[in-house]
Amino acid sequence: MQASTTKATPLQLFLDHPEGDRLTFPTGSLVYRQGEPVQAVYVIQRGLVELSIGPRNRIRYGLGELFFYRDLVETSELHSCDARALTPLSLIRLNRASFLTLIHKHPTLVLDLLGRQHARLREQRIDASHFY
């Protein structure tokens, strides 16, 4: 029998990680607030989330997207924006240590996440559908 060569998606890796917390939020609830300490990374399993810094600086994320990457790469230890559920929302949350463990076990995960963000930015330049 031949081994499967199907590559796991970033969402599947988050779902399969034993230390991932599964969270649900009703529409309109806050996932985190601007200025709160950064303690985890989040990937969307179902629904839409909006990150906002005021009424004119908003962006939304959907299924399988890691929506909090900007706070990972900046030097601040505080969230740079509010995250609010636009629809009923299901998330997988990993604390930083668990996220680093996941990357250590699956180093290509970082390339997959970067590739998704690059594709997202390219789509936004062509069609500003994620901005409103």
N, C-alpha and C positions, 0 to 999 in steps of 0.2 A: 504494500500500500504506500502510495506517495504522500509525503508530508504536504500540508497546505502552504501555499506561498502567499496567501492573502495577508496583507499588511493591516495591522490594527490602526484604526483612526485615533486621533488624539482624544476624542470623546470616549471611545471604547477603552482606551488606556486609563482615563480618569475613572470610568465606571468600574473597571476591574481592580483598581487599586484598593487594597483592603483598608487603608486609612482615610479614604474619601468620605466626607460627610455628605449625606443627601439632604438637601433643604428644599422646602417649598415656601412660596410667598404668594399671597393673594395680590390681585391687581392693585396698584397704587402704593404698595408698601415699600419701605426703604430697605435695601440690602445693607448699605452702609452710607455714612454721611461724610462729606468733605471735612477733613481735619481729624477724623478718627484714625487711630493707629492702624497701619497695614499689618495684618496678621495672617492672611491667607490669599490664595488664588482661587478663582471661580471659573467654571466652564458651564455653559448652558446646556441642559439636557432637554428642556422644553420651555417655550415662551420667548418673550422679548424683554430686554432690560434697557433702560435709558441711562446714560451717564450725562450729567449736566453740571455746568458751572454757569448758572444764570440762564435766562430765557433764550439767548441767541447763541449759546455754545452748547449744543446737545448732539448726541450721537446714540444710535441704538445698535444693539447686538442681538443675534439670534442663535439658533440651534448649533451646538458644537463649537461656538466661539469662546475663546478666552477673553473676557471683556475688560480685564483689569491690567493688561500688560504694561500700560504707560507707567503705572505706579511701581512696577517691578524694575524698570530700567532707570528711573529717576532716583536721585540720592535721598529724597525725603522719605521719612518713615511714616508719613501721613497720607491719607487718601486725598487726591487732588480734586475730586468731584463727588457729587452724590450719585448713588446707583439706586434706581427705582424700577420696580416691576411694572411694565406697561400692560402685561397680560398675566394670567396665572403663570407662575414661574417655578421651574424645577432646576436646581443647581447641584453641581458637585463641588464641594469646597475642600481644598487641601491646604493645611498649614505649610509654611515655608519649608520646614524640614521634610515633610512628606513629598512636597513638590520636587525638592532636590533629589530625594530617593528615587522618585519616578523617573527623573531625567537621567540619573545614574544607571538605572536599569534599562532605559530606552532612550539612548542619546539622540536618536534621530527625531524624537518628539520635538525638540527645539527647532529643527529644520522644518518640520511640518507646521508648527505654530507660526514661524516666521513666514513661511510660504503662504499660509492663509491670510496673514496680515497684509502681505504684499499684494495678494490678489484683491483683498478688500479695498486697499488704497487705490489700486488701479481702477476698480469698478466705480469708486467714488469720484474719481477724476472724470470718467466717461459719463456717468449718470449719478447725479447727486442725490440718489434715492435714499441714502442712509442719513442724510442731513435734512432737517426740517425746522 
